Amino acid sequence: MQDDSEEKTLSQESNMRSESESNESDEKNEEKIDEKDQEQIDELADIQEDDKELQSGDLLPKYGCLKGCLIPTFGIVIIIIAIAMIIHSKSGTINDWLIVRIISNTQEKILTDLPEGVDKKAIELTFDNVRSAIKNNRIDEQEIKTAIKEYLQATEGLVTPERKKAEIERLILRLNKSISGSE
């Protein structure tokens, strides 16, 4: 009987140990779950707080007006100023390029239907001198524009070869004058 009672006592002790071990593991699992739940709850609260700040417009004061408004505004202004400076510095180059294109097109138009008695080499030399003077800024650009405009208007439509020859000579004289007049 004593053996039986010892066995019962031993079995009760082992049952109690296993129950206490299972209780401890259950408590540890509950603590882990509670920690995870608490982390998720904290993250959710942070997200909801940020959403409220975005909706209410309170996010800007949180980060400050300097960081939120002024820095991007100054950045945009600086970019615009830089672009304007680049365009301004290139405007002379673009203007010269356009004038050279107009002169080249006018030269092609004159040389494609050249009347008899006009010196082709003199025309080419004059236009080359004009291009060179443009590169060296030794030319009256307004005089060139006016001379070419008047030549194109005078030779528009059907023009006799004598009239065209006179207009070409007049244009050449004005181009030469625009080069020498600005020196």
Secondary structure, 3 states (H helix, E strand, C coil): CHHHHHHHHHHHHHHHHHHHHHHHHHHHHHHHHHHHHHHHHHHHHHHHHHHHHHHHCCHHHHHCHHHHHHHHHHHHHHHHHHHHHHHHHHHHHHHHHHHHHHHHHHHHHHHHCCCCCCCHHHHHHHHHHHHHHHHCCCCCHHHHHHHHHHHHHHCCCCCCHHHHHHHHHHHHHHHHHHHHHCC
